[in-house]
Amino acid sequence: MITSYHANGDRVKLFEVTREKKVVWRYSGMTTGFHHFQILTTNGKPLKENTWK
């Protein structure tokens, strides 16, 4: 996941990249960038590793 706080207007603000460096999806809504975001697991259970990186 990569985010850009300073992206404004219709620029891409949040996107996901695979290990093979392929863009999975991108988001360019809102008028300002993101301060932070949260990654959720697909099974609804919290990860045991430290995710604060």
N, C-alpha and C positions, 0 to 999 in steps of 0.2 A: 504494500500500500504506500502510495506516495501522495502527499498533499502539498498545496501551495497556498499559504495565507495571503500572499500579495497578489494572487490572480484575481482580477475583477472583470466585470462585464460578462461576456460569453466565453471567456477562456476556461480551459479545463482546470478544475480545482482539486479533484480527487480521482485517482485511478489505481488499478491493481495490475501488477506485472508478474508473470510466471517466472520460474527459474530459467526458462528458455528465452526470457526477455520478450515475451509476447504480451501485448496489452489485452487483458481480459475484459475490462469495462472501464468507462470513464464517466465522470459527472461534471457538468458545467452549469448547473442551475444556480440560483441565488445571485446576488449582485456582488458579494464579497467572498473571500476565501474562508477556509476552515481554520479554527484555532486548534481543535483536536477532534478525534473520532474514536469509535470503539469497534473492535473486531469481535464478533460473536462466533461461537462454534456452530456447526450445523446440527449437532445433536443436543444443543441446549445445556451442556455441562461445561463448567469453567475449566480452563486449562490449569494444569498443576505447575507448569513452569512459570518463571517470572516474565510477565508480558509488559512490564514497564520499561521499555527500551526506547 
